[in-house]
Amino acid sequence: MIRVGIYGATGYTGFELIKLLQCHPHVQISFATARSAAGKRLSDEFPTLIDLPIIAPEAADPATVDVAFCCLPHGASAPTVMQALAAGARVIDLSADFRLRDPADYERWYNAPHPAPEMLDQAVYGMPELYREHIRDARLVANPGCYPTSVILPLHPLARAGLLADPVVIVDSKSGVSGAGRSLSLKTHFGETHETFSAYNIGRKHRHIAEMDQETGARIIFSPHLLPVFRGILSTIYVTLKPGVELAAVRAAYDIFADEPFTHLLPDGRLPELRYVVNTNLCVIGIQPVDVDAGRYIIVAVEDNLLKGASGQALQNMNVMCGFDETMALT
Ligand SMILES: NC(=O)c1ccc[n+]([C@@H]2O[C@H](COP(=O)([O-])OP(=O)(O)OC[C@H]3O[C@@H](n4cnc5c(N)ncnc54)[C@H](OP(=O)(O)O)[C@@H]3O)[C@@H](O)[C@H]2O)c1
């Protein structure tokens, strides 16, 4: 049995993690933190199978756990991560604080100097499909962002196979509202999102561009959209491959995912939909040739932002780190 602690247990990713962990046969949740709900119980916030007191972050003792999950906003997460590491816990950080390898990139995209640059070379980007062997022994796993997961997984095979002719890749992503977290904000409340559809931060503005560029080697032009659903991301990716690359060769690049439990390529002619993946830890990918002579293809990928895009991938990472079956409590 391993003991885990959850910082930020009352947020969307924290609650999703609790729902998953309560079904894990080898996990005991030792503490759950939040500031505003401190003093209540988890069952006061959500109907959960397990019930725990919610404690203030300062009251949590990371020395009592094997793995700490930090489901906190970026900036707030790094000091907690450092404290948990110092106490001997292994850490899975769902925030962006340790995803970028270059502290200058963090400062540029997050408008503040990195709070712990000395830890960046020890943090492993937590995408098992790319870094499984490094994740196994990592003390600190930087869980990827939700949009980036839906872009890096479908682009990585093409970049790795050297098929991209143009490093500029246009990505058009649509996310459910839960991607913005549970805190109240004018942009994401029901009246502002229901029965409408909007783009925001388009071009080279969204912070997630930094990790997409870092992990794909491409230069991403990114148009995020707010979809009037609670969960799910669909990313449409416009790539220019080497002229004349046939569909069979493009598909062959995705053979690296053949044994992956959660990342799947659809058969020819099929495109993925959100309903295929919502409430699962899957990322499902479809390929559409547009002009093979010119190397133009469109790739479509879907995931649940709260699962493969956040807490599901975090649990997948924990399973890898602890030597459990990678799919445990995720299927
Ligand atoms: N939502 C997604 O789809 C998604 C996907 C991938 C990654 N992420 C990342 O995962 C992290 C958590 O996201 P979320 O959507 O779960 O956020 P959320 O719904 O806003 O929840 C944040 C949690 O952290 C606590 N918290 C907030 N500020 C804090 C602080 N300064 N110190 C201590 N605790 C604090 C909140 O409760 P109190 O305010 O009461 O303390 C709450 O429990 C973020 O870094 C986010 O970018 C989110």
The ligand as a MOL file (V3000), in Angstrom:
LIG
                    3D

  0  0  0     0  0            999 V3000
M  V30 BEGIN CTAB
M  V30 COUNTS 48 52 0 0 0
M  V30 BEGIN ATOM
M  V30 1 N -8.6340 21.9470 -15.2070 0
M  V30 2 C -7.9230 21.2950 -16.1160 0
M  V30 3 O -8.4620 20.7750 -17.1330 0
M  V30 4 C -6.4320 21.1660 -15.9510 0
M  V30 5 C -5.7470 20.3400 -16.8450 0
M  V30 6 C -4.3670 20.1970 -16.7210 0
M  V30 7 C -3.6910 20.8770 -15.7340 0
M  V30 8 N -4.3740 21.7000 -14.9030 0 CHG=1
M  V30 9 C -3.6090 22.4090 -13.8760 0
M  V30 10 O -3.8240 21.7500 -12.6260 0
M  V30 11 C -3.8040 22.7110 -11.5630 0
M  V30 12 C -5.1420 22.6310 -10.8150 0
M  V30 13 O -6.1750 22.9320 -11.7440 0
M  V30 14 P -7.7190 22.8570 -11.3520 0
M  V30 15 O -8.4620 23.0250 -12.6270 0
M  V30 16 O -7.9800 21.6800 -10.4950 0 CHG=-1
M  V30 17 O -7.8490 24.1990 -10.4600 0
M  V30 18 P -9.0480 24.6190 -9.4940 0
M  V30 19 O -10.2840 23.8910 -9.8620 0
M  V30 20 O -9.0550 26.1050 -9.4860 0
M  V30 21 O -8.5580 24.0870 -8.0510 0
M  V30 22 C -7.4150 24.5960 -7.4030 0
M  V30 23 C -7.2890 23.9490 -6.0340 0
M  V30 24 O -6.1430 24.5060 -5.3530 0
M  V30 25 C -6.5590 25.2290 -4.1640 0
M  V30 26 N -5.7780 26.4800 -4.1800 0
M  V30 27 C -5.9190 27.5300 -5.0050 0
M  V30 28 N -4.9710 28.4560 -4.7700 0
M  V30 29 C -4.1930 27.9600 -3.7930 0
M  V30 30 C -3.0370 28.4540 -3.1210 0
M  V30 31 N -2.4920 29.6440 -3.4220 0
M  V30 32 N -2.4730 27.6860 -2.1750 0
M  V30 33 C -3.0040 26.4980 -1.8310 0
M  V30 34 N -4.1170 25.9720 -2.4290 0
M  V30 35 C -4.6990 26.7000 -3.3990 0
M  V30 36 C -8.0630 25.4580 -4.3640 0
M  V30 37 O -8.7840 25.5580 -3.1590 0
M  V30 38 P -8.6690 26.8660 -2.2260 0
M  V30 39 O -8.6510 28.0560 -3.1460 0
M  V30 40 O -9.8360 26.7890 -1.3250 0
M  V30 41 O -7.3570 26.6820 -1.5130 0
M  V30 42 C -8.4740 24.1820 -5.1070 0
M  V30 43 O -8.5630 23.1060 -4.1960 0
M  V30 44 C -3.5610 24.0770 -12.2130 0
M  V30 45 O -2.1930 24.3870 -12.1620 0
M  V30 46 C -4.0040 23.8570 -13.6570 0
M  V30 47 O -3.3640 24.7110 -14.5670 0
M  V30 48 C -5.7440 21.8540 -14.9660 0
M  V30 END ATOM
M  V30 BEGIN BOND
M  V30 1 1 1 2
M  V30 2 2 2 3
M  V30 3 1 2 4
M  V30 4 1 4 5
M  V30 5 2 4 48
M  V30 6 2 5 6
M  V30 7 1 6 7
M  V30 8 2 7 8
M  V30 9 1 8 9
M  V30 10 1 8 48
M  V30 11 1 9 10
M  V30 12 1 9 46
M  V30 13 1 10 11
M  V30 14 1 11 12
M  V30 15 1 11 44
M  V30 16 1 12 13
M  V30 17 1 13 14
M  V30 18 2 14 15
M  V30 19 1 14 16
M  V30 20 1 14 17
M  V30 21 1 17 18
M  V30 22 2 18 19
M  V30 23 1 18 20
M  V30 24 1 18 21
M  V30 25 1 21 22
M  V30 26 1 22 23
M  V30 27 1 23 24
M  V30 28 1 23 42
M  V30 29 1 24 25
M  V30 30 1 25 26
M  V30 31 1 25 36
M  V30 32 1 26 27
M  V30 33 1 26 35
M  V30 34 2 27 28
M  V30 35 1 28 29
M  V30 36 1 29 30
M  V30 37 2 29 35
M  V30 38 1 30 31
M  V30 39 2 30 32
M  V30 40 1 32 33
M  V30 41 2 33 34
M  V30 42 1 34 35
M  V30 43 1 36 37
M  V30 44 1 36 42
M  V30 45 1 37 38
M  V30 46 2 38 39
M  V30 47 1 38 40
M  V30 48 1 38 41
M  V30 49 1 42 43
M  V30 50 1 44 45
M  V30 51 1 44 46
M  V30 52 1 46 47
M  V30 END BOND
M  V30 END CTAB
M  END
